[in-house]
Amino acid sequence: MPEQYGLILFDSTNVALKTERDLKSAGIACAVIPTPVEFASGCGIALLVTEAMVENTLGILEGCVGHRFIYPYTRERRTS
């Protein structure tokens, strides 16, 4: 079943890792994933946030450079 997420693409791995720390410090759960093939990015990793956290994530990203935010990003839910 497809679900919608926020996807953050980055120009560099350093910016991606700093953003991950900033989001987690703010209590926003995020997952580091390989950049989906349909997006060109300067970095091979992206961050995925739940739809419920999109607004909070945008607040954290405001004024930051080196990223591109994609919403909605639809992805099949993984079952384990």
N, C-alpha and C positions, 0 to 999 in steps of 0.2 A: 504494500500500500504506500503510495507516494506521500511524502510530507514536505512542508515548506520550511526553509531555513534561511538564515542570513549567511552569506559567504563573503569572506574578506580575502582579497588577493593583495599581494605585496610586491614591491619593487626589489626588496632584499630580504634575506633570511634574518638579518639582525633586526629589522623593523618588525618582522613577523613574531620573533621570539619576545621582543620587548612588549608588543601589543598583547601577546598571550599572557605575559606576567601582569600587565596592567588590568586586563579583563578579569583574571582570576583574583587579583587583589581587591577588585570591586565586587566580588561575589558572582561574577558572570561565568558560568560554565561554558567552555569552548573545547572543541576538538581540533587537533592539528591533523590535517589530511593532505594527501598529494593534490597539487593544483589540478582540477578537472581538465581533461584534454580540450574541452570546448573553449577554454579561456587562455589567452596568451598572457603570460606574466613573467616578470623578470626573476621570479623566485619559484622554486619547485614545491613550496608548501603554501597552504591556505588555512584559514581558520573557519570553522563551522559553528554557528550559534543557533540555538533554538529560536523558533518564531516568537516565543514569549519574551525573549531577551533582546530582540532587535532594537527596540526603542532605547533601552539602557545602553546597548552597545554603541549606538549612534552618538549618544551623549559623551561616552568615553573617547570616541574617535574624533569628535569635533575639534578642529584646529590642528589635527595631526596630518602629516604628509607621508607619502610613500605607500599608500594603500588605495584600493578601490573596493567599494562595498556593493555587493549584488544582492538584491532582495526583490522578489522572492526567488530563491534557488530551490528547485524541486528535486528531491532525491528519494529513491526507494528506501524504505525503512529496512534496516538490517536486522535479521533475526539470528540469534545465536543458538 
